[in-house]
Amino acid sequence: MTKKSERTVRITPEILAEAEAWMTPERLAILDAMTDEDIAAQIASNPDAAPELTDEWFENARLVIPLKGRRVA
């Protein structure tokens, strides 16, 4: 079994309930109104954010399907 990353977060029912409570129609409307430029600026300003998934990213991506039960050393 592989070691769990220190950054791994388990989503508990309590965390899920908090997320669902946060998603009010007003907050979802704010997110829906965001432009691509708004999103790119927020990603650029947050060093912990995942990279923006651009067309170039998808062109260079490759699908990797692990073999079931095979351990990698």
Secondary structure per residue as TSV (DSSP state, phi and psi in degrees):
chain	resnum	aa	ss	phi	psi
A	1	M	-	360.0	140.5
A	2	T	-	-80.7	153.6
A	3	K	-	-72.4	136.3
A	4	K	-	-71.7	133.7
A	5	S	-	-65.0	148.2
A	6	E	T	-63.4	-22.3
A	7	R	T	-91.2	-0.2
A	8	T	-	-68.9	133.7
A	9	V	-	-122.3	126.8
A	10	R	-	-86.7	132.9
A	11	I	-	-91.6	110.0
A	12	T	-	-91.5	164.1
A	13	P	H	-56.1	-33.7
A	14	E	H	-67.2	-42.6
A	15	I	H	-64.8	-41.8
A	16	L	H	-61.7	-41.4
A	17	A	H	-62.9	-40.4
A	18	E	H	-63.0	-42.3
A	19	A	H	-63.4	-43.2
A	20	E	H	-64.9	-36.6
A	21	A	H	-67.7	-32.5
A	22	W	H	-68.9	-30.9
A	23	M	-	-79.5	69.6
A	24	T	-	-82.2	159.4
A	25	P	H	-55.9	-35.7
A	26	E	H	-66.1	-45.3
A	27	R	H	-66.8	-39.4
A	28	L	H	-65.7	-33.8
A	29	A	H	-65.7	-38.7
A	30	I	H	-62.6	-45.3
A	31	L	H	-63.2	-41.3
A	32	D	H	-64.5	-29.8
A	33	A	H	-80.3	-9.8
A	34	M	-	-67.5	138.4
A	35	T	-	-89.1	167.9
A	36	D	H	-59.1	-36.2
A	37	E	H	-66.4	-40.0
A	38	D	H	-59.7	-45.5
A	39	I	H	-64.9	-44.9
A	40	A	H	-61.6	-39.2
A	41	A	H	-66.5	-40.0
A	42	Q	H	-67.1	-39.7
A	43	I	H	-62.8	-44.8
A	44	A	H	-64.3	-30.6
A	45	S	H	-86.3	-6.4
A	46	N	-	-117.8	107.7
A	47	P	T	-65.9	-17.5
A	48	D	T	-92.2	-3.6
A	49	A	S	-74.1	148.3
A	50	A	-	-68.1	153.9
A	51	P	-	-66.5	156.6
A	52	E	-	-69.3	134.7
A	53	L	-	-90.5	93.7
A	54	T	-	-91.4	172.7
A	55	D	H	-58.7	-39.5
A	56	E	H	-62.0	-40.4
A	57	W	H	-59.9	-45.7
A	58	F	H	-68.0	-33.7
A	59	E	H	-64.1	-32.9
A	60	N	H	-95.2	-5.8
A	61	A	-	-74.3	153.6
A	62	R	-	-137.2	144.6
A	63	L	-	-83.3	128.1
A	64	V	-	-121.7	117.7
A	65	I	-	-108.7	113.4
A	66	P	-	-67.5	147.1
A	67	L	-	-75.3	132.1
A	68	K	T	-63.8	129.1
A	69	G	T	78.4	-3.6
A	70	R	-	-87.3	131.5
A	71	R	-	-99.9	139.2
A	72	V	-	-104.4	129.9
A	73	A	-	-81.7	360.0
